[in-house]
Amino acid sequence: MTIDEIHSVGRTLLAEFDFLCRSHDLRYDIVGGTLLGAVRHHGFIPWDDDVDVSMPRPDYERLLVLCLEGKASLPAKRSVVSLRDETFPRHYARYVSHAVLRDARYASDDDCPYFGLDIFPHDGVPADDIAFYHQVKHIERLRRILLLSTSRKGMSNRGKKVALAKDMVRPFLKLYGSYRIAKRLDAVCSQLSFETAEFVGGITGMYGLKERWAKADMLPQTSFEFEGLELLGYRNYDKYLSNIYGDYMQLPPEEERLPHPDDFYWDRSVCD
């Protein structure tokens, strides 16, 4: 698929997810590169090929329950895959299109085979800097172990020796189970209640210590134009984007304007 085709599918999934959340009174926010794209480009970052949203933990769990109970009205060829029903060995969920197949360079064949919208839960986090640091480092260690357990044999972006070392460890992690690792990781992320915490963060992701802010900074929400859609996000987006990207309105050097290493294909048997 071309980047334009991927963006077209991503826009459709965002529109559907926005409708799903509004229909069930669930809060979501566009985050990461999707929010950056909305602010800087009023749509996708031209070279970006993924879609990210977050949900406060209570809304996230309600969404998963609705899906498990069959009460979420999803369009045809769509599903929410997650740890809860062991359809996705991660500590976050994904809203996927079964019409688009994902060939991940580093992930194994039993990982999620579809293109989709990543849904990250936002949790309460410690106000104390030291406690927050230790929680994030614990999450980072478990996250590395989880990614190793789901990675493809012989692959590493750090060279052949590292790939060989990973190949030796992976069978033991497989024996323990990716879902068991993901459940431990999910438990560490959700230690503090979102409702009662003063500070919150999307600590399930890759930005770690950069993702903590006062819960009051998340409100009120505002609308962002995104490829002709009106999507929801933080009114105080500047604080969030500055934390993660620094001078986020400055374009990166051309050599860094690259999509993720995955490839995507139309599944003609589903499309037809």
Summary of the structure (lengths in Angstrom):
residues: 272
radius of gyration: 18.3
end to end distance: 16.5
largest distance: 54.4
contacts: 814
relative contact order: 0.18
helix: 43%
strand: 22%
